[in-house]
Amino acid sequence: MNQFEKILYQYWGFTTFRAIQQEIIESVYNGKDTLALMPTGGGKSITFQVPAMAKEGLCIVVTPLIALMKDQVENLKKKGIKAAALHSGMKRHELEVTLDNCAYGDYKFLYLSPERLGTDLFRMRLRKMNVNLVAIDESHCISQWGYDFRPSYLKIVELRELLPDVPFLAVTATATPEVVEDIQERLGFTQKHVVKMSFERKNLVYLVRNVEDKNKHLLKIVNGLPGTGVVYVRNRLKTREIAQMLQNEGVTADYYHAGLSTEERNAKQDDWQHDRTRVIVSTNAFGMGIDKPDVRFVVHMDLPDSPEAYFQEAGRGGRDGKLAYAILLYNNSDKTKIDQRTQTSFPEPDEIKRCYQALCSFLGVAIGAGKGEVYDFNLIEFATAYKFNFAHAFSSLKFLELEGYIELTDELDNPSRIMVIAGKNELYKYQVAHAEMDHFIKVLLRNYAGLFNDYVKIDEKHLARLSGKQLPEVTESLIKLSRAKIINYIPRKKTPLIIFTEERLDDKNLRISPENYNLRKERYTKRIEAMVNYASGTAKCRSMSLLEYFGEKNATRCGKCDVCTSRNELDMSKYQFDQILEQIKANILTEGKSLETLVDSVKFPSEKTTKVIRWLLDNNKILKDSNELLHWNKTA
């Protein structure tokens, strides 16, 4: 075993690496900037966690997914690895304690959201840290060509000035060729270096079903396939409706979306993970950080916004390497919905400006103020107060984020936290002087380790059971200790946040760049058109279609998707079909031919040639003109 395999076995229990993991690990361990392209479920976190463990010092991990950040920190702690997280939902003292622990303690990982990178607090403490690696998760977010661009990611390259000799590892599961180039350029790679795993999933069968009654067909899928599955829909109401429909038909189904409480989400997720629920119906909130290997089917009831989003969500099926199905249900009404979605996603610039000024008034931010400030934010209250269409308000805020004026986080559920800030002598004196609090303080110290060094998560209900107090008494005691400067108590809060990345501007100085607006709309339209072409196409293998979108030009037919199986019914091998197809195409690419002339010009038996021509006509690859001449359809 080499040193990396020893670490892998010691902390993760695996004896060998998967696919290209070791190549990536060796690359960054040797100090090379590296871009790692690995499909969903490929084990990206191992590629930065193992080399960081093999070196002295701390690994900084930049990620926009706060829920995933928290999960990874908890998982590392369970393995006995010291890890911390830094995000916008934390109070200043919490941030200071966390940064001091990373600078002076033996911490191995610091996860942080990108908007924290530019703060003076972080930059001052960074100078005192022994950093061995900077890992950038979801690195496609740095590219304006990407489907999920986040301006705060552009600050990452500034770390080069403070950490000139530290290698960067950028990881992503979805990047087109232009995004691959852009990531390396924007991260200031000293030398371009990409380690790429094919996005091909041989065990995943992609199917598109053109059906009018999607619910009826979903039931057919669920009853026809074994094992657990995920059903993706676009809105929260549909999650409940479809789960109820499945339950009425005897399927153990449940629904999931970001609006549920943490307890509800955790319970539903746990039931699904342990096969008490067979099918989970969800918005795209479900799946991040969830690694259930034996998902046998992933069904999309609605068209996703891009091939990137579809590929990532579909890729949650069959992570155990066994046969699984990714099924997209589609019909002509989806095209109408796409046009409506584009209008909703791109409010007019004047509406975006009006939304910005309303937001500043709603949060009480004065002109010239607000930069770096973090505000709790309720979108429903905001939209109602200022009579905005809910979807338009959300899209306007996302555009303001793209322009670099604000950051809008997903809903954060931050549990209650406490830290003892009094010295041990001071604490003892307080216990002697306040005998009524002595038992409660002892319960805290006995049941929560590390209270003197860090903020520790607590559950007031659990604390009530331990101390024999009622829940209101527990809260009152924590507040009392906090006011006496014995502890810092941060009560639980569940809310999205708005961070002002720039000071508030007046209407005259607020610029919504027409170039950026038009460019983003054009790119959005392009991605969604690529998704429509994927769903409506009947001539190209589904797997090939996705792989070519991500730049894999030598992809071959999977032989299992709905397009390939329709070809297979022609009773000839893939090789023979492709040979006949190439000859047909060569003969009619520039000029039309009659059926008889075309059949004669192909050097294969006429019966087989006729079958392929019929298939090409049925799938719109060949067109017949008014003179009965056959032409190759160059637009199909």
Secondary structure as UniProt FT lines:
FT   HELIX           3..7
FT   HELIX           8..12
FT   TURN            19..20
FT   HELIX           21..29
FT   TURN            30..31
FT   STRAND          34..37
FT   TURN            40..41
FT   HELIX           44..53
FT   STRAND          58..62
FT   HELIX           66..78
FT   TURN            79..80
FT   STRAND          83..86
FT   TURN            88..89
FT   HELIX           92..104
FT   STRAND          109..112
FT   HELIX           114..116
FT   TURN            117..118
FT   HELIX           120..126
FT   TURN            127..128
FT   STRAND          131..136
FT   TURN            137..138
FT   HELIX           139..142
FT   TURN            144..145
FT   TURN            147..148
FT   HELIX           151..158
FT   HELIX           159..162
FT   TURN            164..165
FT   STRAND          168..172
FT   HELIX           177..186
FT   TURN            187..188
FT   STRAND          194..196
FT   TURN            202..203
FT   STRAND          204..210
FT   HELIX           214..224
FT   STRAND          228..232
FT   HELIX           236..248
FT   TURN            249..250
FT   STRAND          253..256
FT   TURN            258..259
FT   HELIX           262..273
FT   TURN            274..275
FT   STRAND          279..282
FT   TURN            284..285
FT   TURN            288..289
FT   TURN            293..294
FT   STRAND          295..300
FT   HELIX           307..314
FT   TURN            315..316
FT   TURN            319..320
FT   STRAND          324..330
FT   HELIX           333..345
FT   HELIX           349..363
FT   TURN            367..368
FT   TURN            371..372
FT   STRAND          374..376
FT   HELIX           379..385
FT   TURN            386..387
FT   HELIX           390..402
FT   TURN            403..404
FT   STRAND          406..408
FT   STRAND          412..414
FT   STRAND          417..420
FT   HELIX           424..433
FT   HELIX           435..447
FT   TURN            449..453
FT   STRAND          456..457
FT   HELIX           460..467
FT   HELIX           471..483
FT   TURN            484..485
FT   STRAND          487..490
FT   STRAND          493..495
FT   STRAND          497..500
FT   TURN            507..509
FT   HELIX           514..536
FT   HELIX           542..549
FT   TURN            550..551
FT   TURN            553..554
FT   HELIX           562..568
FT   TURN            569..570
FT   HELIX           574..588
FT   HELIX           595..601
FT   HELIX           606..618
FT   TURN            619..620
FT   STRAND          622..624
FT   TURN            626..627
FT   STRAND          630..632
FT   TURN            634..635
//
